[in-house]
Amino acid sequence: MTGLTDRDSLTEHQYRDASNLEARIRLHRDFSTNPYPFHRWYFDRLDLPATAHVLEVGAGSGALWRENADRIPPGWELTLTDLSPGILADARRSLTGLHARFAVADAQALPFSDASFDAVLANHMLYHVPDRRRAIAEFRRVLQPGGRLYAATNGEGHLQELRDLLAEYVTDMPMRGGWDFGLDDGAAQLRASFRDVVLYRYDDAFRITQAEPLKAYIRSMGDYWHIPETRRAELDRRIEDLVARGPFHIGKEAGMFVAW
């Protein structure tokens, strides 16, 4: 949403550590209508050999690997990177036992040699990158011939009901979807560096039956801090009322591009 590509905001506030990200993961885990988790679905689409060098850019808290720990082939060599040293430290702690390298890295200037990896994973992170064309070219550069990019993102309608709700309370800047690399325009951006691009969509929504987890999710969002303090209690009461009147439905639009 707002401030999606502000590097200082992302590393010093939004993703200083894994706490904000984990609040969102918990809501997805506990209140999603699709019983098959997104990270398992994402992993299913990794078409890689038993021995492979895999780079994840913007690894966050390491949720992808934590939720698929039972399925990682022993022959995969994993390199997990993130722009935030704090969130990468949390990922390292949460992935004790995972054989992987961890490195602080900027997607726009990856510190790896040409043709180093069989796959590059970019899971819901490209809309945070100011110069996406440069980052996508970097992904292509570090991929071996025949290697693949797996880039997950959201669509324009993602969390529309939640954005409509918050728009009533965010007073000093406009609410927007903010998916500058989204399901609708991501393929065109990828084709600047990749010949073939395929989109897979993941069908899901939120069915919220408890107010507190949704409040925690909202507090994890940068937009929350643009709500006047005098109105935050009012928003909490509004959420409690919405949930009390029946499950609060929030639509999702998510998916993954595979490019090579």
Residue, then its C-alpha position, 0 to 999 in steps of 0.5 A: m500500500t502506501g510507501l511500498t518502495d521507500r527503502d528507509s521506511l521498509t528497512e527501519h520500520q515496516y521490515r525492521d524485523a519479522s514481527n509485522l510480516e508474521a502478523r500478516i502470515r498468522l491472519h493468512r494461516d488462520f482465516s483463509t478460505n483455501p485450505y491449501p496454504f499459499h506457500r505450499w502451493y508456491f512450492d508445488r510450482l518449483d520445477l527444479p532438479a534434485t540438485a539445484h542452486v536456488l536464490e530467494v530475493g526478499a526472503g523475509s521471515g523465511a516462511l516459504w522454507r519453514e512451511n515446506a521444510d519436509r519437502i526440500p530436496p537434500g541436493w538443493e543449495l539455498t541462498l536467502t537474501d533480504l534488504s533488511p538485516g533485522i528480518l534476515a536475522d529473524a529468518r536465520r533464527s526461525l530456520t534453525g537446521l535449514h542448510a542455507r546461506f543468508a546474505v543482506a542484498d539489494a535486488q537491484a544489485l545482487p552480489f552474485s556472479d553471472a549464471s549462478f543459480d538454477a532458480v530465483l524466487a521473488n515472493h511478493m517483493l517486486y512491488h517494493v523495488p524502486d527500479r524493477r526493470r533493473a532488479i528483473a535484469e539482475f534476476r536474469r543475469v544470475l540465472q543459468p541458461g534455462g533457469r527460471l524466475y518464480a515471482a509472486t504478487n497480487g492483483e488490483g482487487h487484493l484486500q479491496e474490502l480492507r482498503d475501503l475500510l481503512a480509507e475512511y480513517v487514513t486522512d493525510m494520504p490517499m489509500r491505493g492498492g500499490w501493486d506497481f508489479g501486479l498480476d495485471d501488468g507484471a508479465a509485461q515488465l518481466r518480458a523486458s528480460f525474459r522471453d516466456v512468462v506464464l501466470y498461475r492464479y491462487d484462489d483464496a479469500f479471508r473469512i474473519t471470525q475474530a477481531e484481534p488478529l485482524k487488528a494486529y494485521i492492520r497495525s502491521m500495515g504502514d497505512y495504520w500510522h497515518i490514522p490519527e490516534t484519536r480515531r484508532a479506537e474508533l477503527d477497533r470498535r468498527i472492526e469488532d462490530l463487523v466481525a460480531r455481525g458475521p464473518f467479515h469477508i475480504g477478497k484476495e487476488a494472488g498468483m505467481f509468474v514463472a519466467w524463463 
